[in-house]
């Protein structure tokens, strides 16, 4: 970032004191009449004058407008942020020429053909005028912030409710929450029962209704005519489907993010059974918990912490993998086995969208595509080079897709 902002450093070159007018030429006879003492005096005066000019130039540099520098730097950061979020950055995007480390003099000053086909470089300007902000026009900070706040304008609802997957918690959405709120959206992220900081023992959850109770509480608190966009990840997709059947008048759209998108009479267990066979990595990572004794069916599933990165976070930053390793909890088993009742009148009346993750080791792209084919949503989005946790590995791209979905009329 320091290199990116170096072009706004307030370096000011002192003006040369002899550039105002050409020096007068004395005749040879006049020059010969000059005495050695006069030459010494003249040299002393010139040196003194030069020092005064250099001192004045340094003072002018110190008086450079700090407020202007600060505004330019902030605008540069915001412009770079826009580039990183996908708002630009193409090969022909001139707005970022200042930030390109690969920009060479030949790119900025292209060659042209001269006589006999010999290429000649275009001459650079020799002006010594100090650069100002008008030389590098950048968007003003208030305008950038205003544009961000307009993301939520003109949408059916600006309220997102984020539903985490099995073993995760509301904590996993921290990047998505930040980006959506900066865009003017209202965002809620819930901890389902036995997840995140919710204190219920996972082994004691016996149904989908118990598991999604915190999500139902959020929907119940909505005002008359108020709707939300539900976003479900992983096992959270089944939770979203369950709510779509219960509250069709409260849900404007449903987004399935690398999620279980079930059909009527299907369970999450059934959905995973569609695979030709779970990967060796998934089998190795699963740890069944028997809260009622080994002679009874399992009550929860945990995941081997040593295999989390390869299974769920193979494209995610190390700091987010570390966060997950100390935050993930077991997944209740009973809701995984529960078959959902989904009707065309309720579930089928809500617009559905799917976001596919194409480098997913936990829910392979082939399984996601099978669900899409058997239960087609309105539109499918694809996150390339993305693992099972796009809120960590592709937060900017995920944000763009969610914003786009909110604006689909």
ZAMARGU-4260 file (C-alpha; in steps of 0.2 Angstrom, whole numbers, plus 5000, padded with zeros to 4 digits):
<rodrens>
0) 5000/5000/5000 | 5015/5011/5004 | 5021/5009/4986 | 5003/5013/4979 | 5002/5030/4989
5) 5020/5035/4985 | 5014/5045/4969 | 5005/5057/4981 | 5021/5061/4992 | 5023/5080/4993
10) 5040/5081/4985 | 5043/5099/4979 | 5058/5103/4969 | 5065/5121/4972 | 5065/5133/4957
15) 5081/5138/4949 | 5085/5156/4953 | 5093/5158/4936 | 5079/5152/4925 | 5069/5168/4924
20) 5079/5177/4911 | 5095/5174/4901 | 5111/5181/4908 | 5119/5197/4900 | 5134/5193/4890
25) 5149/5206/4894 | 5162/5210/4881 | 5179/5203/4882 | 5187/5219/4886 | 5175/5222/4900
30) 5178/5204/4907 | 5197/5208/4907 | 5195/5224/4917 | 5187/5213/4932 | 5199/5212/4947
35) 5202/5197/4957 | 5194/5205/4972 | 5178/5209/4963 | 5177/5191/4956 | 5178/5185/4974
40) 5165/5197/4980 | 5153/5192/4966 | 5156/5174/4969 | 5151/5176/4988 | 5136/5186/4983
45) 5130/5172/4971 | 5133/5159/4984 | 5123/5169/4997 | 5109/5171/4984 | 5108/5153/4980
50) 5107/5148/4999 | 5092/5160/5001 | 5083/5153/4986 | 5085/5135/4992 | 5079/5140/5009
55) 5064/5148/5002 | 5060/5132/4991 | 5061/5121/5006 | 5049/5132/5016 | 5037/5131/5002
60) 5038/5112/5002 | 5034/5112/5021 | 5019/5123/5018 | 5011/5110/5006 | 4993/5108/5009
65) 4991/5094/5021 | 4973/5093/5019 | 4975/5090/5000 | 4987/5076/5003 | 4976/5067/5015
70) 4961/5068/5003 | 4971/5062/4989 | 4978/5047/4999 | 4961/5042/5005 | 4954/5043/4988
75) 4968/5033/4981 | 4964/5019/4995 | 4946/5019/4990 | 4950/5018/4972 | 4962/5003/4975
80) 4948/4995/4986 | 4936/4997/4971 | 4949/4988/4960 | 4952/4974/4972 | 4933/4971/4974
85) 4931/4969/4955 | 4925/4986/4950 | 4939/4988/4938 | 4956/4981/4934 | 4955/4976/4916
90) 4970/4978/4905 | 4963/4994/4898 | 4958/5001/4914 | 4966/5018/4914 | 4960/5023/4931
95) 4973/5012/4939 | 4988/5016/4929 | 4996/5025/4945 | 4995/5009/4955 | 5002/4997/4942
100) 5020/4991/4947 | 5022/4984/4929 | 5019/5001/4920 | 5035/5006/4911 | 5041/5021/4903
105) 5038/5013/4886 | 5020/5010/4891 | 5017/5028/4897 | 5027/5036/4883 | 5024/5024/4868
110) 5036/5024/4853 | 5031/5030/4836 | 5039/5027/4819 | 5051/5040/4812 | 5061/5041/4796
115) 5067/5025/4788 | 5055/5015/4800 | 5066/5019/4815 | 5056/5020/4831 | 5057/5036/4841
120) 5051/5039/4859 | 5038/5052/4862 | 5047/5067/4871 | 5042/5069/4889 | 5036/5086/4895
125) 5051/5096/4902 | 5040/5107/4913 | 5046/5110/4931 | 5028/5114/4936 | 5023/5106/4953
130) 5010/5092/4951 | 4993/5095/4958 | 4978/5085/4961 | 4970/5091/4945 | 4984/5081/4936
135) 4977/5064/4944 | 4958/5066/4945 | 4952/5055/4958 | 4934/5052/4965 | 4930/5063/4980
140) 4929/5053/4996 | 4911/5059/5000 | 4905/5053/4983 | 4913/5036/4985 | 4904/5034/5002
145) 4888/5040/4994 | 4890/5027/4980 | 4892/5013/4992 | 4877/5018/5002 | 4867/5017/4986
150) 4869/4998/4984 | 4854/4995/4994 | 4843/5008/4985 | 4829/5002/4973 | 4828/4984/4980
155) 4813/4975/4986 | 4821/4972/5003 | 4837/4978/5010 | 4837/4965/5024 | 4848/4950/5023
160) 4847/4935/5036 | 4863/4924/5035 | 4861/4906/5040 | 4877/4896/5044 | 4881/4878/5039
165) 4884/4863/5050 | 4897/4866/5063 | 4899/4884/5059 | 4892/4899/5068 | 4887/4917/5065
170) 4905/4921/5067 | 4909/4914/5049 | 4900/4929/5041 | 4910/4943/5048 | 4917/4949/5031
175) 4900/4947/5022 | 4891/4957/5036 | 4904/4971/5035 | 4903/4972/5016 | 4884/4972/5016
180) 4882/4985/5029 | 4894/4996/5020 | 4883/4995/5005 | 4868/5001/5016 | 4860/4984/5019
185) 4853/4978/5035 | 4860/4961/5041 | 4857/4948/5054 | 4867/4932/5057 | 4861/4920/5069
190) 4868/4906/5079 | 4857/4890/5077 | 4854/4879/5092 | 4871/4871/5098 | 4881/4882/5087
195) 4893/4897/5089 | 4890/4905/5106 | 4873/4896/5108 | 4875/4886/5124 | 4863/4871/5120
200) 4872/4854/5120 | 4872/4848/5102 | 4868/4830/5108 | 4851/4836/5115 | 4844/4843/5098
205) 4831/4831/5092 | 4822/4840/5077 | 4824/4853/5063 | 4811/4864/5073 | 4823/4864/5088
210) 4838/4867/5078 | 4831/4883/5069 | 4823/4890/5084 | 4834/4906/5084 | 4831/4909/5065
215) 4812/4907/5068 | 4814/4921/5082 | 4821/4933/5070 | 4807/4930/5057 | 4794/4932/5070
220) 4800/4949/5075 | 4798/4956/5057 | 4785/4970/5055 | 4769/4969/5044 | 4774/4968/5026
225) 4793/4967/5030 | 4802/4954/5020 | 4820/4947/5021 | 4832/4938/5009 | 4838/4922/5017
230) 4855/4915/5013 | 4859/4898/5018 | 4876/4889/5018 | 4879/4870/5018 | 4867/4862/5030
235) 4859/4880/5032 | 4851/4877/5015 | 4840/4864/5023 | 4836/4877/5037 | 4831/4890/5024
240) 4820/4878/5015 | 4811/4874/5031 | 4808/4892/5034 | 4802/4895/5016 | 4788/4883/5020
245) 4783/4891/5036 | 4785/4909/5031 | 4782/4912/5012 | 4775/4929/5015 | 4790/4935/5025
250) 4804/4929/5013 | 4807/4939/4997 | 4821/4928/4990 | 4831/4913/4995 | 4850/4910/4991
255) 4858/4893/4993 | 4877/4895/4995 | 4886/4878/4992 | 4871/4872/5001 | 4858/4858/5003
260) 4844/4863/4991 | 4831/4849/4995 | 4815/4843/4986 | 4799/4838/4995 | 4801/4822/5006
265) 4820/4823/5005 | 4833/4825/5020 | 4851/4831/5020 | 4856/4813/5022 | 4846/4808/5007
270) 4855/4822/4997 | 4872/4817/5002 | 4867/4799/4997 | 4866/4805/4979 | 4884/4805/4978
275) 4893/4790/4970 | 4902/4790/4986 | 4909/4802/4999 | 4927/4807/4997 | 4940/4798/5007
280) 4944/4815/5015 | 4926/4817/5021 | 4926/4799/5028 | 4942/4802/5037 | 4936/4819/5045
285) 4919/4813/5052 | 4918/4809/5070 | 4902/4802/5076 | 4896/4806/5094 | 4885/4795/5104
290) 4877/4806/5117 | 4865/4792/5122 | 4877/4778/5122 | 4886/4768/5109 | 4872/4755/5108
295) 4861/4770/5102 | 4861/4780/5085 | 4874/4794/5084 | 4867/4811/5091 | 4880/4822/5083
300) 4894/4823/5070 | 4911/4832/5073 | 4925/4835/5061 | 4943/4831/5064 | 4952/4848/5067
305) 4968/4842/5058 | 4958/4840/5042 | 4947/4855/5042 | 4959/4865/5031 | 4959/4852/5017
310) 4941/4849/5018 | 4933/4866/5021 | 4946/4879/5019 | 4958/4874/5005 | 4957/4891/4997
315) 4955/4902/5013 | 4967/4913/5022 | 4977/4906/5036 | 4969/4918/5049 | 4952/4912/5045
320) 4957/4894/5046 | 4964/4897/5063 | 4947/4906/5068 | 4937/4891/5062 | 4948/4878/5071
325) 4944/4886/5088 | 4926/4890/5084 | 4918/4876/5075 | 4906/4864/5085 | 4898/4847/5082
330) 4883/4846/5070 | 4866/4838/5077 | 4862/4822/5069 | 4843/4821/5070 | 4840/4837/5059
335) 4851/4829/5046 | 4840/4814/5045 | 4823/4823/5045 | 4814/4823/5029 | 4806/4840/5024
340) 4788/4843/5018 | 4790/4857/5005 | 4774/4862/4995 | 4773/4872/4979 | 4761/4884/4987
345) 4773/4890/5000 | 4791/4884/4997 | 4788/4884/4978 | 4782/4902/4978 | 4798/4910/4984
350) 4812/4914/4971 | 4827/4904/4973 | 4845/4907/4968 | 4861/4896/4969 | 4879/4900/4971
355) 4890/4886/4967 | 4908/4884/4973 | 4919/4875/4961 | 4934/4870/4971 | 4924/4863/4985
360) 4930/4847/4994 | 4916/4845/5006 | 4901/4847/4994 | 4909/4844/4977 | 4903/4854/4962
365) 4896/4838/4954 | 4884/4836/4969 | 4879/4854/4968 | 4875/4853/4950 | 4865/4837/4953
370) 4854/4847/4965 | 4853/4861/4953 | 4847/4849/4939 | 4834/4840/4950 | 4827/4856/4958
375) 4831/4871/4946 | 4833/4888/4954 | 4829/4904/4945 | 4848/4908/4942 | 4865/4900/4946
380) 4880/4909/4950 | 4898/4902/4950 | 4912/4906/4961 | 4928/4900/4953 | 4943/4894/4963
385) 4933/4894/4978 | 4932/4882/4993 | 4917/4877/5004 | 4919/4893/5013 | 4917/4907/5001
390) 4914/4920/5015 | 4932/4917/5019 | 4940/4913/5002 | 4930/4924/4990 | 4921/4938/5001
395) 4921/4951/4988 | 4914/4940/4974 | 4901/4933/4986 | 4896/4951/4991 | 4894/4956/4972
400) 4883/4941/4969 | 4872/4944/4984 | 4870/4963/4979 | 4866/4958/4962 | 4853/4945/4968
405) 4845/4958/4979 | 4842/4970/4964 | 4835/4956/4952 | 4817/4962/4950
</rodrens>
